[in-house]
């Protein structure tokens, strides 16, 4: 599916000089070459994004995009939409799972109300409201084209604002009852796959509930002819404010030179949409974990990314991204502070091509 949105014009390529310097730094560290595997690859990627081998990852935050989805009216979830506001309030108040996890690694958390049905008035909530949740896409498109663009622009602006505040690494998260349904629908449309291959149980569904969820998506694929639609139309028909906002964050990472960490399935689908709106945005993405939702493998293969964690997580909120940060800290410590082959008078390992 071709990119046609003007964000393509603002993307920046990786700094190849910084990449080469970061690779040389890893090769000088006294340890087996590529011994830390994908963690090494991620730090090199960060160097290319930030334009320097002297990478900065300790000032970071997770943006949790919170929104409701009208399709919950169709019985595709175990809980009702009122739960979105409750959990979003907990996130904004520092009491949710993602807050507890991020506190362990010195990571800030920002809850973003981009379209919760019942507005949350917690003092720390960032209000970027586009509407009181999306429409029920079984009856009408989830949102207008203008709302999709507004949500994408919101994500872009948030990345720019946080960069101005000194953040150098950002993660994406979400909270919204029903958003595994919207993400499953978007993935099915963009990857030309049936709902069975993109849609799982989410936060927990019975066999009957899962069958209903997939039926709702299949009917939407047919009703809106989604396999033939461009990205913005797919998001308009069956997406969510949170997905569009996260897509904007990934594009913002490309515009502002900030690495953006993908969380789970919903965040990954937003990254997929971003990649089709701005191809260069993939270069600023880091994949944290392999969600147990069925479409994750296909999405990661399309993006050409390889998550570090395979823990069958399904919590959301950005918790998978939160798990990646201390791993990156440890890898950075080796990258920056380990003895070099030269310092300990040891012959370097030779790099050979892997078969």
C-alpha positions as CSV (number, residue, x, y, z in Angstrom):
1,X,0.0,0.0,0.0
2,X,1.6,3.2,-1.1
3,X,2.5,6.1,1.1
4,X,0.8,9.3,0.0
5,X,0.6,11.5,3.1
6,X,2.9,14.5,3.3
7,X,4.6,13.4,6.5
8,X,6.9,11.4,4.2
9,X,8.5,14.8,3.3
10,X,9.6,15.4,6.9
11,X,11.3,12.1,7.8
12,X,15.0,12.0,8.4
13,X,17.3,9.0,7.5
14,X,19.6,7.4,10.0
15,X,23.0,9.1,10.5
16,X,25.3,6.5,8.8
17,X,28.4,8.0,10.4
18,X,27.0,7.6,13.9
19,X,26.0,4.1,13.0
20,X,29.5,3.2,11.9
21,X,31.0,4.8,15.0
22,X,28.6,2.8,17.3
23,X,29.4,-0.4,15.5
24,X,33.1,0.3,15.9
25,X,32.6,1.0,19.6
26,X,30.8,-2.4,20.1
27,X,33.7,-4.1,18.2
28,X,36.2,-2.6,20.5
29,X,34.5,-3.8,23.7
30,X,36.3,-6.9,25.2
31,X,33.6,-9.5,24.8
32,X,32.4,-11.8,22.0
33,X,31.3,-9.9,19.0
34,X,27.6,-9.2,19.0
35,X,27.4,-11.0,22.3
36,X,24.5,-9.0,23.4
37,X,22.7,-9.6,20.2
38,X,19.6,-7.5,19.5
39,X,20.4,-5.2,22.4
40,X,23.6,-4.2,20.5
41,X,21.5,-3.7,17.4
42,X,19.1,-1.4,19.2
43,X,21.9,0.8,20.6
44,X,23.4,1.1,17.1
45,X,19.9,2.0,15.8
46,X,19.6,4.7,18.5
47,X,22.9,6.2,17.5
48,X,21.7,6.5,13.9
49,X,18.4,8.1,15.1
50,X,20.1,10.5,17.5
51,X,23.0,11.3,15.1
52,X,25.7,10.5,17.6
53,X,27.5,7.4,18.9
54,X,27.4,9.1,22.4
55,X,23.8,7.9,22.8
56,X,21.4,9.3,25.5
57,X,18.7,7.0,26.8
58,X,18.3,7.8,30.5
59,X,15.8,10.6,30.2
60,X,12.8,8.8,28.9
61,X,9.0,8.5,29.2
62,X,6.1,6.4,28.1
63,X,3.1,8.1,26.4
64,X,0.0,6.1,27.2
65,X,-2.8,7.1,24.8
66,X,-6.2,6.5,26.3
67,X,-9.4,6.4,24.3
68,X,-12.7,4.6,24.1
69,X,-14.1,2.6,21.1
70,X,-17.7,2.5,20.1
71,X,-17.5,-1.0,18.9
72,X,-17.6,-2.2,22.5
73,X,-21.4,-2.0,22.1
74,X,-21.2,-5.2,20.0
75,X,-20.1,-7.4,22.9
76,X,-16.5,-7.8,21.8
77,X,-15.0,-7.2,25.3
78,X,-15.3,-8.7,28.7
79,X,-15.7,-5.3,30.4
80,X,-17.5,-2.1,29.6
81,X,-16.2,1.3,28.4
82,X,-16.3,2.7,31.9
83,X,-13.2,0.8,32.7
84,X,-11.1,2.9,30.4
85,X,-11.7,6.0,32.5
86,X,-10.9,4.1,35.7
87,X,-7.6,2.7,34.5
88,X,-6.7,6.0,32.8
89,X,-7.2,7.8,36.1
90,X,-5.0,5.3,37.8
91,X,-2.3,5.9,35.2
92,X,-2.5,9.6,35.5
93,X,-2.4,9.3,39.3
94,X,0.7,7.0,39.2
95,X,-1.1,3.9,40.5
96,X,-1.3,1.6,37.5
97,X,0.9,-1.3,36.5
98,X,3.0,0.8,34.1
99,X,3.7,3.4,36.8
100,X,5.0,0.7,39.2
101,X,7.2,-0.8,36.6
102,X,8.5,2.5,35.3
103,X,9.4,3.7,38.8
104,X,11.9,0.9,38.9
105,X,13.9,2.2,36.0
106,X,13.5,6.0,36.4
107,X,11.0,6.3,33.5
108,X,8.3,8.9,33.5
109,X,4.7,8.1,32.5
110,X,2.3,10.5,30.7
111,X,-1.4,9.6,30.4
112,X,-2.9,11.2,27.4
113,X,-6.7,11.6,27.1
114,X,-7.1,11.5,23.3
115,X,-10.7,10.4,23.4
116,X,-12.0,8.8,26.6
117,X,-15.8,8.6,26.7
118,X,-16.0,9.7,30.3
119,X,-13.5,12.5,30.7
120,X,-10.9,12.1,33.4
121,X,-10.0,15.1,35.5
122,X,-6.9,13.9,37.2
123,X,-4.4,16.8,37.4
124,X,-1.6,15.0,35.7
125,X,-3.8,13.8,32.7
126,X,-2.7,15.4,29.4
127,X,-5.9,16.5,27.7
128,X,-5.8,16.1,24.0
129,X,-9.4,15.1,23.5
130,X,-10.7,14.6,20.0
131,X,-14.1,13.2,21.0
132,X,-16.0,11.1,23.6
133,X,-14.7,7.9,22.1
134,X,-15.1,6.7,18.5
135,X,-18.3,5.6,16.8
136,X,-19.5,2.0,16.6
137,X,-17.9,1.0,13.3
138,X,-20.5,-1.7,12.8
139,X,-23.0,1.2,12.2
140,X,-20.8,4.0,10.8
141,X,-17.2,4.9,10.4
142,X,-15.3,5.1,13.7
143,X,-14.2,8.7,13.0
144,X,-13.9,11.3,10.3
145,X,-10.8,11.8,8.1
146,X,-10.3,15.1,9.9
147,X,-10.3,13.4,13.3
148,X,-7.7,10.8,12.1
149,X,-5.4,13.6,11.0
150,X,-6.0,15.5,14.2
151,X,-5.0,12.4,16.2
152,X,-1.9,11.8,14.2
153,X,-0.9,15.4,14.5
154,X,-1.4,15.2,18.3
155,X,1.0,12.3,18.5
156,X,3.6,14.2,16.5
157,X,3.3,17.3,18.6
158,X,3.6,15.4,21.8
159,X,6.9,13.9,20.7
160,X,8.2,17.4,19.7
161,X,7.1,18.8,23.1
162,X,8.8,16.0,25.1
163,X,12.0,16.4,23.0
164,X,12.0,20.1,23.9
165,X,11.7,19.1,27.6
166,X,14.9,17.0,27.2
167,X,13.5,13.5,26.7
168,X,15.7,11.3,24.4
169,X,13.8,8.0,24.3
170,X,10.0,7.5,24.3
171,X,7.8,4.5,24.6
172,X,4.2,4.1,23.4
173,X,1.3,2.6,25.4
174,X,-2.4,2.6,25.3
175,X,-5.5,2.1,27.4
176,X,-8.9,1.6,25.8
177,X,-11.5,-1.1,26.2
178,X,-12.2,-2.6,22.8
179,X,-8.9,-1.5,21.2
180,X,-7.8,-5.1,20.4
181,X,-10.8,-5.2,18.1
182,X,-10.0,-2.0,16.4
183,X,-6.3,-3.0,16.1
184,X,-7.3,-6.4,14.8
185,X,-9.5,-4.8,12.1
186,X,-6.8,-2.3,11.1
187,X,-4.2,-5.1,10.9
188,X,-6.5,-7.3,8.8
189,X,-7.1,-4.5,6.3
190,X,-3.5,-3.3,6.0
191,X,-2.0,-6.8,5.8
192,X,-4.8,-8.3,3.7
193,X,-5.4,-11.0,6.3
194,X,-8.6,-12.6,7.6
195,X,-9.7,-11.6,11.1
196,X,-8.8,-15.1,12.4
197,X,-5.1,-14.3,11.8
198,X,-5.1,-10.9,13.4
199,X,-7.5,-11.1,16.3
200,X,-7.1,-12.8,19.6
201,X,-8.8,-12.8,23.0
202,X,-7.4,-9.4,24.1
203,X,-7.9,-9.0,27.8
204,X,-9.8,-12.3,28.0
205,X,-12.7,-13.6,25.9
206,X,-14.6,-16.9,25.9
207,X,-14.7,-18.9,22.7
208,X,-18.1,-17.4,21.9
209,X,-16.8,-13.9,22.5
210,X,-13.8,-14.4,20.3
211,X,-16.0,-15.7,17.5
212,X,-18.2,-12.7,17.8
213,X,-15.2,-10.3,17.8
214,X,-13.8,-11.9,14.6
215,X,-17.2,-11.8,13.0
216,X,-17.6,-8.1,13.7
217,X,-14.2,-7.5,12.0
218,X,-14.9,-9.7,9.0
219,X,-18.2,-7.9,8.4
220,X,-16.4,-4.5,8.6
221,X,-13.8,-5.6,6.1
222,X,-16.6,-6.5,3.7
223,X,-18.8,-3.5,4.5
224,X,-16.1,-0.8,4.0
225,X,-14.1,-2.8,1.3
226,X,-11.1,-2.2,3.6
227,X,-8.7,-4.3,1.7
228,X,-8.9,-1.7,-1.1
229,X,-8.6,1.4,1.1
230,X,-5.6,3.6,1.8
231,X,-4.3,3.9,5.4
232,X,-6.2,7.0,6.4
233,X,-9.5,5.6,5.3
234,X,-8.8,2.3,7.1
235,X,-8.1,4.3,10.3
236,X,-11.2,6.4,9.7
237,X,-13.5,3.3,9.2
238,X,-12.3,1.0,12.0
239,X,-9.5,2.6,13.9
240,X,-9.3,4.3,17.2
241,X,-8.0,7.7,18.5
242,X,-5.3,5.9,20.4
243,X,-4.0,4.0,17.4
244,X,-3.9,7.1,15.2
245,X,-2.3,9.1,18.1
246,X,0.4,6.4,18.5
247,X,0.9,6.4,14.7
248,X,1.6,10.1,15.0
249,X,4.1,9.5,17.8
250,X,6.1,7.1,15.5
251,X,6.1,9.6,12.7
252,X,7.1,12.3,15.3
253,X,10.1,10.1,16.2
254,X,11.2,10.3,12.6
255,X,10.6,14.0,12.4
256,X,12.4,14.9,15.6
257,X,15.0,12.2,15.8
258,X,13.7,10.5,18.9
259,X,13.7,6.6,19.2
260,X,10.1,5.4,19.8
261,X,9.6,2.0,21.5
262,X,6.7,-0.2,20.3
263,X,4.8,-1.9,23.1
264,X,2.4,-4.7,22.2
265,X,-0.1,-5.5,19.5
266,X,-2.1,-2.3,19.5
267,X,1.1,-0.2,19.5
268,X,2.5,-2.4,16.8
269,X,-0.5,-1.9,14.5
270,X,-0.1,1.9,15.0
271,X,3.5,1.5,14.0
272,X,2.4,-0.5,10.9
273,X,0.0,2.4,9.9
274,X,2.8,4.9,10.5
275,X,5.2,3.0,8.3
276,X,2.7,3.2,5.5
277,X,2.2,6.9,5.9
278,X,5.9,7.7,6.4
279,X,8.3,4.9,5.3
280,X,11.3,6.4,7.1
281,X,9.5,6.2,10.4
282,X,10.4,2.5,10.7
283,X,14.0,3.6,11.2
284,X,13.1,5.3,14.5
285,X,11.2,2.3,15.9
286,X,12.4,-0.2,18.5
287,X,10.3,-3.4,19.1
288,X,10.1,-4.3,22.8
289,X,8.2,-7.6,23.0
290,X,6.2,-10.2,21.0
291,X,2.6,-9.9,22.2
292,X,0.6,-13.1,22.3
293,X,-2.0,-11.6,19.9
294,X,-1.9,-13.5,16.6
295,X,-1.1,-10.6,14.3
296,X,2.2,-9.7,16.0
297,X,4.4,-12.0,13.9
298,X,3.0,-10.7,10.6
299,X,3.3,-7.0,11.8
300,X,6.9,-7.5,12.9
301,X,7.8,-9.2,9.7
302,X,6.2,-6.4,7.7
303,X,8.2,-3.8,9.7
304,X,11.4,-5.9,9.6
305,X,11.8,-5.5,13.4
306,X,12.8,-8.1,16.0
307,X,11.5,-7.8,19.6
308,X,13.9,-8.6,22.4
309,X,11.3,-10.0,24.8
310,X,9.0,-13.0,24.1
311,X,7.0,-13.2,27.3
312,X,3.4,-13.7,26.0
313,X,2.4,-10.4,27.6
314,X,-1.1,-8.9,27.2
315,X,-1.2,-6.1,29.8
316,X,-0.9,-3.1,27.6
317,X,-0.4,0.4,29.1
318,X,3.2,0.4,27.7
319,X,4.3,-2.3,30.1
320,X,6.3,-4.2,27.5
321,X,8.2,-1.0,26.6
322,X,8.8,-0.5,30.3
323,X,10.5,-3.9,30.5
324,X,12.9,-3.0,27.7
325,X,14.3,0.1,29.3
326,X,16.4,-1.5,32.0
327,X,17.7,-4.0,29.5
328,X,18.9,-1.1,27.3
329,X,20.5,0.5,30.4
330,X,22.5,-2.6,31.1
331,X,23.6,-2.9,27.4
332,X,24.5,0.8,27.4
333,X,26.7,0.2,30.5
334,X,28.7,-2.5,28.6
335,X,28.8,-0.3,25.5
336,X,30.1,2.7,27.4
337,X,32.1,1.4,30.3
338,X,33.5,-2.1,29.5
339,X,37.2,-2.6,29.1
340,X,38.4,-2.6,25.5
341,X,40.6,-5.2,23.8
342,X,43.2,-2.5,23.5
343,X,43.2,-1.6,27.2
344,X,43.7,-5.2,28.3
345,X,46.2,-6.0,25.6
346,X,44.0,-8.8,24.0
347,X,43.8,-9.5,20.3
348,X,40.4,-8.5,19.0
349,X,37.9,-11.0,17.8
350,X,37.6,-11.1,14.0
351,X,34.2,-10.5,12.5
352,X,33.1,-13.2,10.0
353,X,29.9,-13.3,8.0
354,X,27.2,-15.4,9.5
355,X,25.7,-18.1,7.3
